[in-house]
Amino acid sequence: MRRLKKKRPLALTVNGEPVEWEVEPHWTLLRFIRDELKLKGAKEGCGEGECGTCVVILDGRAVNACLLLALQARGGELWTIEGLGTPERLHPLQQAFIERGGIQCGICTPGMIMAAKALLDRNPTPTREEIKVGISGNLCRCTGYVKIVDAVEAVAHGEFGPS
């Protein structure tokens, strides 16, 4: 006999706003974010937690949304790239990535910025080596990472305002 899937309640805070939803138990956090909430910044790259294109911040930690079930975020505080800044007023990391050339094709950029944000929230003045370690779960095929590290370092040094 085939068992029918039953949606489960999910309540959490997304980008500062309370959200209540019904989710299938097998949905990943990434599927929930992209398909249900229509927040398209986090991307599906590898689906295995290797590339970092799906990185979001959950309860202060950078996580791969493709590896977590949506229900694992229950009661949590979730931040996506859409919650960082606005088109009129970019977050310092977003501005630094633009001005320092850390953004190229854009596939890795949201995940890279979210990983950098989680790092700077934990350690506001990381060394260059700590920045490299902090973003090491994110792959970029365009920039060679130097400009990305430069952008994060500029924010850490206060060149673009508080992170």
NUNU-275548 format. One record per residue (C-alpha): residue in one letter; y negated, z negated, x negated; residue number from 1. Coordinates in Angstrom, 2 decimals. Example, Ala and Ser with C-alpha at 12.3 -4.5 7.8 and 13.67 -1.06 7.14 Angstrom:
2
- res;Y;Z;X;n
- A;4.50;-7.80;-12.30;1
- S;1.06;-7.14;-13.67;2
***
This chain:
163
- res;Y;Z;X;n
- M;0.00;0.00;0.00;1
- R;-3.41;0.95;-1.34;2
- R;-5.99;-1.79;-1.42;3
- L;-9.45;-0.86;-0.18;4
- K;-12.38;-1.60;-2.41;5
- K;-14.79;-4.13;-1.04;6
- K;-18.37;-4.34;-2.14;7
- R;-19.57;-7.66;-3.48;8
- P;-23.07;-9.19;-3.32;9
- L;-25.17;-9.02;-6.46;10
- A;-28.45;-10.90;-6.82;11
- L;-30.48;-10.75;-10.01;12
- T;-33.99;-10.17;-11.27;13
- V;-34.75;-6.64;-12.47;14
- N;-37.98;-6.04;-14.37;15
- G;-39.46;-9.20;-12.89;16
- E;-38.50;-8.44;-9.27;17
- P;-35.67;-10.08;-7.31;18
- V;-32.95;-7.62;-6.28;19
- E;-30.08;-8.11;-3.86;20
- W;-27.45;-5.39;-3.58;21
- E;-23.87;-4.72;-2.60;22
- V;-21.82;-3.30;-5.49;23
- E;-18.28;-2.10;-6.03;24
- P;-16.41;-4.47;-8.39;25
- H;-15.70;-1.63;-10.84;26
- W;-19.30;-0.40;-11.19;27
- T;-20.79;-0.76;-14.64;28
- L;-24.24;-2.22;-15.07;29
- L;-25.38;1.22;-16.23;30
- R;-24.08;2.90;-13.07;31
- F;-25.84;0.28;-10.96;32
- I;-29.13;0.69;-12.84;33
- R;-29.13;4.49;-12.80;34
- D;-27.45;5.41;-9.53;35
- E;-28.38;2.55;-7.24;36
- L;-31.75;1.36;-8.56;37
- K;-32.74;4.88;-9.68;38
- L;-34.00;3.61;-13.05;39
- K;-33.17;6.52;-15.35;40
- G;-34.44;5.24;-18.73;41
- A;-31.09;3.86;-19.88;42
- K;-28.81;6.80;-20.60;43
- E;-25.06;7.29;-20.68;44
- G;-24.25;8.56;-24.14;45
- C;-20.79;7.65;-25.35;46
- G;-19.70;5.29;-22.57;47
- E;-18.03;3.15;-25.25;48
- G;-20.87;0.95;-26.55;49
- E;-21.22;2.90;-29.78;50
- C;-24.48;4.85;-29.38;51
- G;-26.97;2.40;-27.82;52
- T;-28.58;4.85;-25.39;53
- C;-27.83;2.42;-22.55;54
- V;-29.25;-0.74;-24.14;55
- V;-31.07;-3.07;-21.76;56
- I;-32.04;-6.71;-22.09;57
- L;-29.99;-9.17;-20.05;58
- D;-30.96;-12.84;-20.25;59
- G;-32.85;-12.21;-23.49;60
- R;-30.07;-10.30;-25.27;61
- A;-29.80;-6.60;-25.96;62
- V;-26.60;-5.39;-24.26;63
- N;-24.84;-2.09;-23.76;64
- A;-25.03;-1.53;-20.01;65
- C;-22.06;0.86;-20.17;66
- L;-19.77;-1.99;-21.26;67
- L;-20.70;-4.60;-18.67;68
- L;-19.75;-4.69;-15.04;69
- A;-22.72;-4.97;-12.71;70
- L;-21.30;-8.21;-11.35;71
- Q;-21.49;-9.75;-14.84;72
- A;-25.28;-9.65;-14.46;73
- R;-25.17;-11.80;-11.32;74
- G;-28.00;-14.33;-11.36;75
- G;-29.40;-12.86;-14.57;76
- E;-32.72;-11.52;-15.70;77
- L;-32.49;-7.82;-16.51;78
- W;-35.14;-5.72;-18.22;79
- T;-35.05;-1.96;-18.57;80
- I;-37.51;0.33;-20.31;81
- E;-39.21;0.87;-16.94;82
- G;-40.23;-2.79;-16.91;83
- L;-41.98;-2.82;-20.29;84
- G;-45.15;-0.88;-19.74;85
- T;-46.86;1.56;-17.44;86
- P;-48.08;5.09;-18.10;87
- E;-51.62;3.70;-18.09;88
- R;-50.79;0.78;-20.38;89
- L;-47.84;1.25;-22.68;90
- H;-46.03;-1.67;-24.24;91
- P;-46.94;-2.04;-27.95;92
- L;-43.46;-0.83;-28.95;93
- Q;-43.80;2.27;-26.80;94
- Q;-47.23;3.00;-28.28;95
- A;-46.00;2.41;-31.83;96
- F;-43.01;4.70;-31.37;97
- I;-45.36;7.46;-30.23;98
- E;-48.02;6.95;-32.90;99
- R;-45.60;6.37;-35.78;100
- G;-43.33;9.30;-34.92;101
- G;-40.36;7.16;-33.93;102
- I;-39.80;9.26;-30.83;103
- Q;-38.29;12.72;-31.08;104
- C;-35.97;14.11;-28.40;105
- G;-36.14;10.84;-26.43;106
- I;-32.44;10.30;-25.75;107
- C;-32.16;7.17;-27.92;108
- T;-35.73;5.97;-27.44;109
- P;-35.35;3.66;-24.40;110
- G;-32.31;1.90;-25.87;111
- M;-33.92;1.72;-29.29;112
- I;-37.10;0.19;-27.86;113
- M;-35.13;-2.33;-25.81;114
- A;-33.09;-3.36;-28.87;115
- A;-36.32;-3.73;-30.84;116
- K;-37.90;-5.76;-28.02;117
- A;-34.93;-8.15;-27.95;118
- L;-35.19;-8.51;-31.74;119
- L;-38.94;-9.22;-31.67;120
- D;-38.51;-11.71;-28.81;121
- R;-36.02;-13.64;-30.99;122
- N;-37.80;-13.07;-34.29;123
- P;-41.47;-12.00;-33.99;124
- T;-41.82;-11.33;-37.73;125
- P;-38.59;-9.73;-38.93;126
- T;-38.25;-8.24;-42.38;127
- R;-37.61;-4.54;-42.70;128
- E;-33.94;-5.31;-43.34;129
- E;-33.76;-7.51;-40.22;130
- I;-35.25;-4.65;-38.19;131
- K;-32.55;-2.31;-39.49;132
- V;-29.86;-4.80;-38.51;133
- G;-31.53;-5.41;-35.12;134
- I;-31.41;-1.72;-34.17;135
- S;-28.12;-0.97;-35.92;136
- G;-26.25;-0.51;-32.64;137
- N;-28.45;2.43;-31.72;138
- L;-27.82;5.93;-33.02;139
- C;-30.56;8.51;-33.52;140
- R;-29.88;12.06;-34.61;141
- C;-33.52;13.16;-34.90;142
- T;-35.59;10.73;-36.95;143
- G;-33.51;9.35;-39.79;144
- Y;-34.62;5.86;-38.64;145
- V;-37.51;5.50;-41.12;146
- K;-40.19;6.17;-38.52;147
- I;-38.42;3.96;-35.99;148
- V;-38.31;1.06;-38.45;149
- D;-41.96;1.77;-39.33;150
- A;-42.90;1.53;-35.64;151
- V;-41.08;-1.78;-35.10;152
- E;-42.53;-3.17;-38.32;153
- A;-46.06;-2.18;-37.23;154
- V;-45.62;-4.09;-33.98;155
- A;-44.21;-7.09;-35.85;156
- H;-47.31;-7.06;-38.04;157
- G;-49.59;-7.05;-34.97;158
- E;-50.92;-3.52;-35.44;159
- F;-50.30;-2.66;-31.77;160
- G;-50.86;-6.03;-30.10;161
- P;-48.34;-8.72;-29.17;162
- S;-44.79;-7.60;-28.43;163
***
